[in-house]
Amino acid sequence: MPELPDVECYRRHLTATSLGRAIADVTVRKAKVLELPAARLRKALRGRRMKATRRRGKHLLVALDDGRWLTLHFGMTGRLLHFKDPADDPKYDRVRFDFTDGTHLAFDDRRQLGRIGLTRDADAFFDEHELGPDALDPALSEARFVVLFAGKKGNVKAALMDQSLVCGVGNIFSDEILFQARIDPRAKVQVLGRAELGRLYRALRKVLKTAVARGAGSEAFVEALPKSFLIPHRAKDARCPRCRGPIKILKFSGRTAYYCPACQTAGRPSRGTAGGRGGRRRK
């Protein structure tokens, strides 16, 4: 699933390629991904220009020159691709924005779980989706992060993925953040001290910023990551890049979590304590 770093890279791609271009038409191939009728979307966007972008967590909003906002959520497999040559139109192009200069912006989504809509108020949209502060918001200080998490119950992995707490982190990057912070994914937030929560915050910022810088969402992303990252080792029988011990797998509410039991000891539950429960997860 595209998480904050992926969506930030899509935002930058759209900003660099599509802002200021006039939309001639919208080609809808799969209306399933739309939150409004295809005819209404086409009517609303024809002749309009994309002016600016805003991102909160996994949601990307694009300002139009009539004051409305195009809303994009990428579901499990969504991405954006700007192209000119029809041969470059991606295989799972579900909605395509056709510009008057002959170029196109495709919403490519193999599993068709993404969503495209319109809103008149970006802030109201974020409120309606109960989104907490963006994980890379400059205003999200370590002190504020600690206060937010100190009042949370349940396991720390679920807390990291709770979009109403701090938004943008999903299953894959929560594993990496916890690995870098050396915290057991089963750890209860309420047993973590100030030092451990501070370490979690710093790992969160480091991991997300590194992922953006290394091109999250691209085919070469995993190979571009630092060798000290866990993501390339999220596989059965993999070894920890830090201690070379075995990577273990846990199940959290249907999600698969990878971690190193030798390195991630902070907050580890006592033997016999059930893991993977507690905390709510929002999409």
Secondary structure as the mmCIF struct_conf table of DSSP 4:
data_model
#
loop_
_struct_conf.conf_type_id
_struct_conf.id
_struct_conf.beg_label_comp_id
_struct_conf.beg_label_asym_id
_struct_conf.beg_label_seq_id
_struct_conf.end_label_comp_id
_struct_conf.end_label_asym_id
_struct_conf.end_label_seq_id
HELX_RH_AL_P HELX_RH_AL_P1 LEU A 4 SER A 18
TURN_TY1_P TURN_TY1_P1 LEU A 19 GLY A 20
HELX_LH_PP_P HELX_LH_PP_P1 ARG A 21 ARG A 21
STRN STRN1 ALA A 22 ALA A 22
STRN STRN2 ILE A 23 VAL A 28
BEND BEND1 ARG A 29 ARG A 29
HELX_RH_3T_P HELX_RH_3T_P1 ALA A 31 VAL A 33
STRN STRN3 LEU A 34 LEU A 34
BEND BEND2 GLU A 35 LEU A 36
HELX_RH_AL_P HELX_RH_AL_P2 ALA A 38 LEU A 45
TURN_TY1_P TURN_TY1_P2 ARG A 46 GLY A 47
STRN STRN4 ARG A 49 ARG A 49
STRN STRN5 MET A 50 ARG A 56
TURN_TY1_P TURN_TY1_P3 GLY A 57 LYS A 58
STRN STRN6 HIS A 59 LEU A 64
TURN_TY1_P TURN_TY1_P4 ASP A 65 ASP A 66
BEND BEND3 GLY A 67 GLY A 67
STRN STRN7 TRP A 69 HIS A 73
TURN_TY1_P TURN_TY1_P5 GLY A 75 THR A 77
STRN STRN8 GLY A 78 PHE A 83
BEND BEND4 LYS A 84 ASP A 85
HELX_RH_3T_P HELX_RH_3T_P2 PRO A 86 ASP A 88
BEND BEND5 ASP A 89 ASP A 89
TURN_TY1_P TURN_TY1_P6 LYS A 91 TYR A 92
STRN STRN9 ASP A 93 PHE A 99
TURN_TY1_P TURN_TY1_P7 THR A 100 ASP A 101
BEND BEND6 GLY A 102 GLY A 102
STRN STRN10 HIS A 104 ASP A 109
TURN_TY1_P TURN_TY1_P8 ARG A 110 ARG A 111
STRN STRN11 ARG A 115 THR A 119
BEND BEND7 ARG A 120 ARG A 120
HELX_RH_AL_P HELX_RH_AL_P3 ALA A 122 GLU A 128
TURN_TY1_P TURN_TY1_P9 HIS A 129 GLU A 130
STRN STRN12 ASP A 134 ASP A 134
TURN_TY1_P TURN_TY1_P10 ALA A 135 LEU A 136
TURN_TY1_P TURN_TY1_P11 PRO A 138 ALA A 139
HELX_RH_AL_P HELX_RH_AL_P4 GLU A 142 ALA A 150
TURN_TY1_P TURN_TY1_P12 GLY A 151 GLY A 151
BEND BEND8 GLY A 154 GLY A 154
STRN STRN13 ASN A 155 ASN A 155
HELX_RH_AL_P HELX_RH_AL_P5 VAL A 156 LEU A 160
TURN_TY1_P TURN_TY1_P13 MET A 161 MET A 161
TURN_TY1_P TURN_TY1_P14 GLN A 163 LEU A 165
BEND BEND9 VAL A 166 VAL A 166
STRN STRN14 CYS A 167 CYS A 167
BEND BEND10 GLY A 168 GLY A 168
HELX_RH_AL_P HELX_RH_AL_P6 ASN A 171 ALA A 181
TURN_TY1_P TURN_TY1_P15 ARG A 182 ARG A 182
STRN STRN15 ILE A 183 ILE A 183
TURN_TY1_P TURN_TY1_P16 PRO A 185 ARG A 186
STRN STRN16 LYS A 188 LYS A 188
HELX_RH_3T_P HELX_RH_3T_P3 VAL A 189 VAL A 191
HELX_RH_AL_P HELX_RH_AL_P7 ARG A 194 ALA A 213
TURN_TY1_P TURN_TY1_P17 ARG A 214 GLY A 217
BEND BEND11 SER A 218 SER A 218
TURN_TY1_P TURN_TY1_P18 GLU A 219 ALA A 220
HELX_RH_AL_P HELX_RH_AL_P8 PHE A 221 ALA A 224
BEND BEND12 LEU A 225 LEU A 225
TURN_TY1_P TURN_TY1_P19 LYS A 227 SER A 228
BEND BEND13 LEU A 230 LEU A 230
HELX_RH_3T_P HELX_RH_3T_P4 ILE A 231 HIS A 233
BEND BEND14 ALA A 235 ALA A 235
TURN_TY1_P TURN_TY1_P20 LYS A 236 ASP A 237
STRN STRN17 ARG A 239 ARG A 239
TURN_TY1_P TURN_TY1_P21 PRO A 241 CYS A 243
HELX_LH_PP_P HELX_LH_PP_P2 GLY A 245 GLY A 245
STRN STRN18 PRO A 246 PRO A 246
HELX_LH_PP_P HELX_LH_PP_P3 ILE A 247 ILE A 247
STRN STRN19 LYS A 248 PHE A 252
TURN_TY1_P TURN_TY1_P22 SER A 253 GLY A 254
STRN STRN20 ARG A 255 TYR A 259
TURN_TY1_P TURN_TY1_P23 PRO A 261 CYS A 263
STRN STRN21 ALA A 266 ALA A 266
TURN_TY1_P TURN_TY1_P24 GLY A 267 GLY A 267
HELX_LH_PP_P HELX_LH_PP_P4 ARG A 268 SER A 270
TURN_TY1_P TURN_TY1_P25 ARG A 271 GLY A 272
BEND BEND15 GLY A 276 GLY A 276
BEND BEND16 GLY A 278 GLY A 279
#
